[in-house]
Amino acid sequence: EDKVVQSPLSLVVHEGDTVTLNCSYEVTNFRSLLWYKQEKKAPTFLFMLTSSGIEKKSGRLSSILDKKELFSILNITATQTGDSAVYLCAPYNNAGNMLTFGGGTRLMVKP
Amino acid sequence: GAGVSQTPSNKVTEKGKYVELRCDPISGHTALYWYRQSLGQGPEFLIYFQGTGAADDSGLPNDRFFAVRPEGSVSTLKIQRTERGDSAVYLCASSLAGAIDTQYFGPGTRLTVL
């Protein structure tokens, strides 16, 4: 059975801080790993990672995948209150038809 | 263009009642997915459609849950004899056929069973 564990479960920081969110996974026939940001209801797509060691970057957010150690991290630098959300990681199993989501990390950024 | 839309946004019902939740995918997306998200947890897969057919319904929890997509576009998730444990946010996502790992989510329907 596929497993996805995210840590920490929740995190409270102040604006300007840097945070690192972790995602470890056990997935058969791994193809890719996706990160989503969920503020209210709809998860919104952040990154898709398929190759180890290649950092993907979008503004203050960046992410990297380690397929040997089976984890991914999401970094957010110079956090802002608008970064407050639940961050979800979801590896994709090439043999299946769905994303398997972790429980998410709830980030709160205080002014 | 328009994203995935879901209606209603909120649904309150009584235990034992029947409910239907609707999903309008992004135009041109042949793949459609239903997920259920309970409070404090990540979304859990329910069912996947490729076109009109349910290609994978392994995530449906029991036979009270059923979903259709008769014309390969709009999908309806149907729950019979609702139970309090069915209370959750039901999310729909769609993708292009060849990009199953890039799914775009709708805003969800929050179902509350009293």
Interface residues (C-beta under 8 A of the other chain):
Chain A: V4 Q6 R31 S32 L34 Y36 K40 K41 A42 P43 T44 F45 M48 L88 A90 Y92 G96 N97 M98 L99 T100 F101 G102 G103 G104
Chain B: V4 Y33 Y35 G40 Q41 G42 P43 E44 F45 Y48 A55 D56 G59 V89 L91 I100 D101 T102 Q103 Y104 F105 G106 P107 G108 R110
